[in-house]
Amino acid sequence: MMTLYSYFRSSTAYRARIALNVKRLNYKIITIDILKGEQRSDEYRAINPLMGVPALNHDGFVLGQSLAIVDYLDQVSPETPLVHGTPQEQGYIRQICQAIACDIHPLTNLKVMQTLRNDFGADDAVCNDWYARWAVAGITAVETMLRQGRRTGKFALGDKVSAADICIVPQMYGLRRYKIDIAAYPLCTMIEKNCVALDAFKLAAPEMQPDAPEGLEPIHGPHFCAA
């Protein structure tokens, strides 16, 4: 049995939900309210010492990093690989994943935002500018990788969903949430539009999660504005 510890708006938990859905694996969700600090409780720290989401518990084996979860799922459920293709194509997928997970996310996550507010007195405008600075730099690099790689079809690598798409879609959600102009990222926008038309992505969306506030409007979805 698989259990995913998740928060509806966490981009990293979003990645894990998509991966599980793409592979059509059965799992249950336990919600962790990271805004209330539930990730720092003694009970949860015993599950995930990283004190974040997601965490995947598979029959007692726990992983607490989204890309590690993706790789693990490819090992235990190889029928629908998320890192696929030739060695060069697999490297291309991983490069995009790590550009988002290792370069953008560490500078824009909740811990950083809370530190800016609590320790340095940053207001909403400063926090929003901080997010935009690093998110834009990162997604610009990803767009360049996609353009120069010339491997896109409907998705980042041809017409088959990969881990790269699983990272791009939550990042695009974040850009839209912060009202950042995405006109300069046509390949990322095209990938996002094609992905969110799929059930695996629809069901993983923040507004579909059990801990989402009632009436939460989708930021992207089948009817989102692609402009």
Kinemage of the C-alpha trace (Angstrom):
@kinemage 1
@onewidth
@group {chain A} dominant
@subgroup {mainchain}
@vectorlist {calphas} color= white
{ca met a 1} P 0.000 0.000 0.000
{ca met a 2} L 1.214 3.492 -0.843
{ca thr a 3} L 0.500 6.537 1.286
{ca leu a 4} L 1.392 10.049 0.170
{ca tyr a 5} L 1.768 12.842 2.690
{ca ser a 6} L 0.745 15.922 0.782
{ca tyr a 7} L -0.293 19.574 0.900
{ca phe a 8} L -2.604 20.762 -1.847
{ca arg a 9} L -0.509 23.720 -3.008
{ca ser a 10} L 2.969 22.253 -2.577
{ca ser a 11} L 4.635 22.034 -5.973
{ca thr a 12} L 6.747 19.100 -4.833
{ca ala a 13} L 3.728 17.148 -3.582
{ca tyr a 14} L 2.009 18.079 -6.856
{ca arg a 15} L 4.847 16.361 -8.741
{ca ala a 16} L 4.466 13.195 -6.683
{ca arg a 17} L 0.691 13.111 -7.175
{ca ile a 18} L 1.108 13.411 -10.938
{ca ala a 19} L 3.725 10.644 -11.000
{ca leu a 20} L 1.498 8.261 -9.049
{ca asn a 21} L -1.456 9.076 -11.301
{ca val a 22} L 0.493 8.670 -14.551
{ca lys a 23} L 1.500 5.217 -13.369
{ca arg a 24} L -2.086 4.481 -12.261
{ca leu a 25} L -0.959 3.398 -8.836
{ca asn a 26} L -3.368 3.149 -5.917
{ca tyr a 27} L -2.493 5.400 -3.005
{ca lys a 28} L -4.119 7.268 -0.186
{ca ile a 29} L -3.379 10.842 0.793
{ca ile a 30} L -2.697 12.085 4.297
{ca thr a 31} L -2.729 15.856 4.352
{ca ile a 32} L -0.074 17.889 6.154
{ca asp a 33} L -0.873 21.577 6.615
{ca ile a 34} L 2.512 23.152 6.137
{ca leu a 35} L 1.139 26.645 6.771
{ca lys a 36} L 0.173 25.527 10.277
{ca gly a 37} L 3.558 23.870 10.803
{ca glu a 38} L 2.258 20.292 10.951
{ca gln a 39} L 5.387 19.170 9.098
{ca arg a 40} L 7.433 20.101 12.171
{ca ser a 41} L 5.453 17.965 14.599
{ca asp a 42} L 7.291 15.162 16.382
{ca glu a 43} L 4.924 12.643 14.817
{ca tyr a 44} L 5.599 13.759 11.267
{ca arg a 45} L 9.316 14.297 11.845
{ca ala a 46} L 9.538 10.610 12.751
{ca ile a 47} L 8.069 9.831 9.329
{ca asn a 48} L 10.032 12.395 7.336
{ca pro a 49} L 13.090 13.955 9.017
{ca leu a 50} L 13.186 16.540 6.218
{ca met a 51} L 9.984 18.023 7.685
{ca gly a 52} L 8.423 18.727 4.331
{ca val a 53} L 6.079 17.283 1.769
{ca pro a 54} L 5.787 15.056 -0.072
{ca ala a 55} L 6.663 11.861 1.708
{ca leu a 56} L 5.782 8.512 0.184
{ca asn a 57} L 5.335 5.488 2.437
{ca his a 58} L 5.338 2.223 0.508
{ca asp a 59} L 4.837 -0.698 2.866
{ca gly a 60} L 6.962 0.993 5.514
{ca phe a 61} L 9.668 2.333 3.207
{ca val a 62} L 9.598 6.140 3.235
{ca leu a 63} L 11.009 8.628 0.742
{ca gly a 64} L 10.823 12.365 1.257
{ca gln a 65} L 12.107 13.920 -1.979
{ca ser a 66} L 9.906 14.266 -5.050
{ca leu a 67} L 12.548 13.304 -7.615
{ca ala a 68} L 13.622 10.339 -5.492
{ca ile a 69} L 9.960 9.313 -5.444
{ca val a 70} L 9.785 9.559 -9.238
{ca asp a 71} L 12.902 7.397 -9.635
{ca tyr a 72} L 11.609 4.892 -7.090
{ca leu a 73} L 8.263 4.593 -8.844
{ca asp a 74} L 10.083 3.895 -12.097
{ca gln a 75} L 11.848 1.008 -10.374
{ca val a 76} L 8.815 -0.563 -8.702
{ca ser a 77} L 6.423 0.196 -11.576
{ca pro a 78} L 8.524 0.206 -14.766
{ca glu a 79} L 5.630 -0.298 -17.175
{ca thr a 80} L 5.136 3.453 -17.681
{ca pro a 81} L 8.609 4.939 -17.263
{ca leu a 82} L 8.853 8.613 -16.389
{ca val a 83} L 12.550 8.790 -17.334
{ca his a 84} L 12.665 7.094 -20.702
{ca gly a 85} L 14.465 7.040 -24.039
{ca thr a 86} L 18.137 6.938 -24.971
{ca pro a 87} L 20.840 7.895 -22.472
{ca gln a 88} L 20.883 11.371 -24.033
{ca glu a 89} L 17.100 11.689 -23.743
{ca gln a 90} L 17.166 10.522 -20.150
{ca gly a 91} L 19.862 13.085 -19.387
{ca tyr a 92} L 17.740 15.771 -21.035
{ca ile a 93} L 14.747 14.817 -18.866
{ca arg a 94} L 16.799 14.856 -15.685
{ca gln a 95} L 18.388 18.203 -16.548
{ca ile a 96} L 14.964 19.835 -16.814
{ca cys a 97} L 13.790 18.185 -13.598
{ca gln a 98} L 16.821 19.335 -11.678
{ca ala a 99} L 16.711 22.862 -13.103
{ca ile a 100} L 13.302 23.197 -11.477
{ca ala a 101} L 13.774 21.093 -8.350
{ca cys a 102} L 17.358 22.150 -7.540
{ca asp a 103} L 17.642 25.712 -8.889
{ca ile a 104} L 14.158 27.279 -8.683
{ca his a 105} L 12.443 25.534 -5.794
{ca pro a 106} L 15.119 25.887 -3.073
{ca leu a 107} L 14.985 29.677 -3.469
{ca thr a 108} L 11.206 30.042 -3.660
{ca asn a 109} L 9.805 27.496 -1.227
{ca leu a 110} L 7.752 28.171 1.903
{ca lys a 111} L 10.747 27.977 4.264
{ca val a 112} L 12.554 30.700 2.353
{ca met a 113} L 9.465 32.905 2.132
{ca gln a 114} L 8.781 32.545 5.858
{ca thr a 115} L 12.410 33.351 6.665
{ca leu a 116} L 12.264 36.491 4.519
{ca arg a 117} L 9.149 37.606 6.380
{ca asn a 118} L 9.987 36.561 9.921
{ca asp a 119} L 13.730 37.165 10.093
{ca phe a 120} L 14.230 39.999 7.621
{ca gly a 121} L 10.916 41.841 7.793
{ca ala a 122} L 10.055 41.427 4.123
{ca asp a 123} L 6.553 42.464 3.105
{ca asp a 124} L 4.363 40.942 0.387
{ca ala a 125} L 5.899 43.089 -2.350
{ca val a 126} L 9.447 42.067 -1.447
{ca cys a 127} L 8.488 38.371 -1.201
{ca asn a 128} L 6.707 38.509 -4.546
{ca asp a 129} L 9.701 40.191 -6.165
{ca trp a 130} L 12.008 37.577 -4.671
{ca tyr a 131} L 9.857 34.745 -6.013
{ca ala a 132} L 9.638 36.346 -9.457
{ca arg a 133} L 13.396 36.943 -9.677
{ca trp a 134} L 14.346 33.299 -9.179
{ca ala a 135} L 11.307 31.691 -10.805
{ca val a 136} L 11.736 33.747 -13.966
{ca ala a 137} L 15.473 33.050 -14.154
{ca gly a 138} L 14.828 29.340 -13.771
{ca ile a 139} L 11.924 28.980 -16.163
{ca thr a 140} L 13.804 31.055 -18.754
{ca ala a 141} L 16.599 28.489 -18.573
{ca val a 142} L 14.111 25.622 -18.902
{ca glu a 143} L 12.498 27.255 -21.939
{ca thr a 144} L 15.957 27.604 -23.501
{ca met a 145} L 16.716 23.932 -22.810
{ca leu a 146} L 13.491 22.927 -24.521
{ca arg a 147} L 14.138 25.161 -27.520
{ca gln a 148} L 17.759 24.171 -27.988
{ca gly a 149} L 17.081 20.489 -27.363
{ca arg a 150} L 14.564 20.311 -30.220
{ca arg a 151} L 12.998 17.253 -28.646
{ca thr a 152} L 9.538 18.564 -27.829
{ca gly a 153} L 6.350 17.141 -29.286
{ca lys a 154} L 3.192 17.415 -27.250
{ca phe a 155} L 5.414 17.131 -24.200
{ca ala a 156} L 8.997 17.915 -23.228
{ca leu a 157} L 10.252 14.730 -24.893
{ca gly a 158} L 8.144 13.893 -27.901
{ca asp a 159} L 4.583 12.752 -27.358
{ca lys a 160} L 5.105 10.754 -24.185
{ca val a 161} L 4.812 12.194 -20.689
{ca ser a 162} L 8.049 12.250 -18.746
{ca ala a 163} L 9.343 13.432 -15.397
{ca ala a 164} L 10.229 16.725 -17.090
{ca asp a 165} L 6.531 17.452 -17.663
{ca ile a 166} L 5.760 16.421 -14.088
{ca cys a 167} L 8.117 19.191 -12.929
{ca ile a 168} L 7.119 21.821 -15.506
{ca val a 169} L 3.390 21.801 -14.762
{ca pro a 170} L 3.593 22.605 -11.018
{ca gln a 171} L 6.176 25.290 -11.759
{ca met a 172} L 3.846 26.884 -14.309
{ca tyr a 173} L 1.120 26.764 -11.678
{ca gly a 174} L 3.387 28.768 -9.388
{ca leu a 175} L 4.107 31.352 -12.071
{ca arg a 176} L 0.395 31.802 -12.709
{ca arg a 177} L -0.358 31.988 -9.011
{ca tyr a 178} L 2.137 34.825 -8.630
{ca lys a 179} L 0.723 36.487 -11.764
{ca ile a 180} L 4.026 36.361 -13.634
{ca asp a 181} L 3.855 37.036 -17.369
{ca ile a 182} L 4.419 33.742 -19.187
{ca ala a 183} L 4.371 35.069 -22.755
{ca ala a 184} L 8.111 34.440 -23.108
{ca tyr a 185} L 7.676 30.701 -22.448
{ca pro a 186} L 5.646 29.277 -25.346
{ca leu a 187} L 7.105 25.767 -25.119
{ca cys a 188} L 6.466 25.491 -21.385
{ca thr a 189} L 2.951 26.846 -21.920
{ca met a 190} L 2.268 24.353 -24.717
{ca ile a 191} L 3.499 21.470 -22.564
{ca glu a 192} L 1.379 22.675 -19.656
{ca lys a 193} L -1.741 22.904 -21.826
{ca asn a 194} L -1.282 19.388 -23.206
{ca cys a 195} L -0.535 17.915 -19.798
{ca val a 196} L -3.446 19.412 -17.885
{ca ala a 197} L -5.867 17.946 -20.413
{ca leu a 198} L -4.866 14.478 -19.133
{ca asp a 199} L -6.713 12.829 -16.248
{ca ala a 200} L -3.477 12.104 -14.386
{ca phe a 201} L -2.747 15.820 -14.196
{ca lys a 202} L -6.353 16.916 -13.624
{ca leu a 203} L -6.708 14.663 -10.585
{ca ala a 204} L -3.402 15.886 -9.157
{ca ala a 205} L -4.305 19.581 -9.433
{ca pro a 206} L -4.365 21.602 -6.201
{ca glu a 207} L -8.086 22.350 -6.392
{ca met a 208} L -8.851 18.611 -6.561
{ca gln a 209} L -7.127 17.759 -3.288
{ca pro a 210} L -8.960 16.893 -0.064
{ca asp a 211} L -7.315 19.762 1.818
{ca ala a 212} L -8.017 22.415 -0.818
{ca pro a 213} L -10.264 25.238 0.385
{ca glu a 214} L -13.834 24.922 -0.792
{ca gly a 215} L -14.366 26.772 -4.047
{ca leu a 216} L -10.671 27.082 -4.899
{ca glu a 217} L -10.524 28.206 -8.505
{ca pro a 218} L -8.217 26.335 -10.880
{ca ile a 219} L -5.250 28.333 -12.107
{ca his a 220} L -4.639 26.020 -14.997
{ca gly a 221} L -6.842 23.327 -16.396
{ca pro a 222} L -8.819 22.429 -19.522
{ca his a 223} L -10.247 25.952 -19.679
{ca phe a 224} L -7.263 28.012 -18.565
{ca cys a 225} L -6.070 30.892 -20.693
{ca ala a 226} L -2.965 29.816 -22.553
{ca ala a 227} L -1.980 33.368 -23.485
